[in-house]
Amino acid sequence: MFEYTFQWRVVWKHWPQLLEAGLLTLQLTILSIIIGLVIASVLAVFRDSSNPFAKYLSVTWVALARNTPALLQIYMAYFGLGAFGIHLSPYTAVLGAVAFNNAGYLAEILRGGFSTVPASQKFAARGLGLTATQSYIYITLPQVLQAVFLPIVNQVIWAMLATSLGMIIGLQELTGMTTFLQSQTFRPFEFYFVAACMYLVIAKIATMLAQIVAAHMFKGGADK
Amino acid sequence: MTYTFTTNDFLLMVQGAGITFLLTIIAGVIGTFMGFLVGWARTTKNAVFYYSLGAYVDIIRSIPLIIQFVLFNSFMAIAGYPMDPFISGIITLSIYISGYVAEVVKAGIESVPDVTRKAARGLGMTYYQDFFYVVVPIGMRTVFPSWTGLMLGLMKDTSLIAVLGATPPELLRSSQIIINRIQEPLMILLGAGAFYFIMCYVITHFAGRYEKIWQQKRQAAL
């Protein structure tokens, strides 16, 4: 049944390229999460704003980001924006689309986090003589951070998986580079296997780091 | 010569939407069944099940779906059983979503308080009676929204089956075929986005209604 000889040496020969592509994946993930978090904080505030324009912008963004496939969003950034004369490089298109997507999901996570802190706590803090800033920093924020920490870590992993879609528009991040190398060497299984292991290692390290951070930052770890 | 969007193009997209829906349902049903078994096995107090299936869930959730598609497809090929991309795509999607469903099922089973289960056993129910008449109904209500979310995610993820070149094309792939011909990416992509949006909206709507009916029944029973 099994008449296939695995050839791992060819993978080893291209290891530096894979490692470099892995770093690009990491870079895209981190950047897209940072941009996503910044936009998401704005969207979460806009959601409850009295300005109808801000409110609709937030609602529309979240609905669009969450109800269409990430791949469609990447296509939109890469092919669709061409209609407006905007021609993005694959790197910018993937970064922009994944950040757009992250912002939609993170905005909901943040909103959920803020809703876990009852308004009465803020009033109590103000009543005890804390200023608005103090009550935000010492009372609200620590609880919000604890509530949103794990969902955000999940989103980081998800963003890493989503950057793999860059391969479809020719970006040479980890999946794209793997596809390129296997097309040159005709060893798809070996290359994709190694790439899968690399993703697994990155995800494991990220979750472990997050657990260590959570254990130090919050009493009793992050909320499940 | 310019090419325009024809009725046939529209029909291709409708067919694509149908395929997307079909893929979601088949992979959703198989994946939910598998995920249920995995999640349940992880809550029995068997360490072997707990850790081995934990690794299964972890691995599935940390590897991009594209890579899972290609790995499974090429593995079957080198094992001597080359498969139709459409079939291997469905199998991969089912395995992929089962990893996520397993976590949801586990959370659902764990959400049922231990005292409730002990009370059921105390009333003379067997393990399976307790499981099917007490744990499943209560746990299912808790995790139903998360499960709906997973199915929506699955529907969006079916678009990745295109990397295998599976035929017939699902929605995003059929849109791309049309884009290649008429070179109007913006309009076609907006159309495809609208299709996805509507399908997501319909599922969310029905799930919401179902939940409401459940709650009304519960209110009536109390």
HADDOCK unambig.tbl for C-alpha pairs under 7 A between the chains (distance, minus, plus):
assign (segid A and resid 1 and name CA) (segid B and resid 79 and name CA) 6.54 0.50 0.50
assign (segid A and resid 1 and name CA) (segid B and resid 80 and name CA) 6.24 0.50 0.50
assign (segid A and resid 2 and name CA) (segid B and resid 79 and name CA) 5.36 0.50 0.50
assign (segid A and resid 2 and name CA) (segid B and resid 80 and name CA) 6.71 0.50 0.50
assign (segid A and resid 4 and name CA) (segid B and resid 78 and name CA) 6.07 0.50 0.50
assign (segid A and resid 67 and name CA) (segid B and resid 196 and name CA) 6.87 0.50 0.50
assign (segid A and resid 67 and name CA) (segid B and resid 197 and name CA) 5.40 0.50 0.50
assign (segid A and resid 67 and name CA) (segid B and resid 200 and name CA) 6.09 0.50 0.50
assign (segid A and resid 68 and name CA) (segid B and resid 156 and name CA) 6.54 0.50 0.50
assign (segid A and resid 68 and name CA) (segid B and resid 193 and name CA) 5.97 0.50 0.50
assign (segid A and resid 68 and name CA) (segid B and resid 196 and name CA) 5.76 0.50 0.50
assign (segid A and resid 68 and name CA) (segid B and resid 197 and name CA) 6.03 0.50 0.50
assign (segid A and resid 69 and name CA) (segid B and resid 156 and name CA) 4.57 0.50 0.50
assign (segid A and resid 69 and name CA) (segid B and resid 157 and name CA) 6.71 0.50 0.50
assign (segid A and resid 76 and name CA) (segid B and resid 186 and name CA) 6.94 0.50 0.50
assign (segid A and resid 76 and name CA) (segid B and resid 189 and name CA) 6.59 0.50 0.50
assign (segid A and resid 79 and name CA) (segid B and resid 185 and name CA) 5.91 0.50 0.50
assign (segid A and resid 80 and name CA) (segid B and resid 185 and name CA) 5.15 0.50 0.50
assign (segid A and resid 80 and name CA) (segid B and resid 186 and name CA) 4.14 0.50 0.50
assign (segid A and resid 80 and name CA) (segid B and resid 189 and name CA) 6.99 0.50 0.50
assign (segid A and resid 81 and name CA) (segid B and resid 186 and name CA) 6.91 0.50 0.50
assign (segid A and resid 83 and name CA) (segid B and resid 186 and name CA) 6.33 0.50 0.50
assign (segid A and resid 161 and name CA) (segid B and resid 63 and name CA) 6.68 0.50 0.50
assign (segid A and resid 161 and name CA) (segid B and resid 64 and name CA) 4.74 0.50 0.50
assign (segid A and resid 164 and name CA) (segid B and resid 64 and name CA) 6.49 0.50 0.50
assign (segid A and resid 188 and name CA) (segid B and resid 74 and name CA) 6.78 0.50 0.50
assign (segid A and resid 189 and name CA) (segid B and resid 71 and name CA) 5.88 0.50 0.50
assign (segid A and resid 189 and name CA) (segid B and resid 74 and name CA) 5.79 0.50 0.50
assign (segid A and resid 189 and name CA) (segid B and resid 75 and name CA) 6.44 0.50 0.50
assign (segid A and resid 192 and name CA) (segid B and resid 67 and name CA) 6.33 0.50 0.50
assign (segid A and resid 192 and name CA) (segid B and resid 71 and name CA) 6.16 0.50 0.50
assign (segid A and resid 193 and name CA) (segid B and resid 71 and name CA) 6.82 0.50 0.50
assign (segid A and resid 196 and name CA) (segid B and resid 63 and name CA) 5.74 0.50 0.50
assign (segid A and resid 196 and name CA) (segid B and resid 67 and name CA) 6.72 0.50 0.50
assign (segid A and resid 199 and name CA) (segid B and resid 62 and name CA) 6.44 0.50 0.50
assign (segid A and resid 199 and name CA) (segid B and resid 63 and name CA) 5.78 0.50 0.50
assign (segid A and resid 200 and name CA) (segid B and resid 59 and name CA) 6.62 0.50 0.50
assign (segid A and resid 200 and name CA) (segid B and resid 62 and name CA) 5.28 0.50 0.50
assign (segid A and resid 200 and name CA) (segid B and resid 63 and name CA) 6.11 0.50 0.50
assign (segid A and resid 203 and name CA) (segid B and resid 62 and name CA) 5.91 0.50 0.50
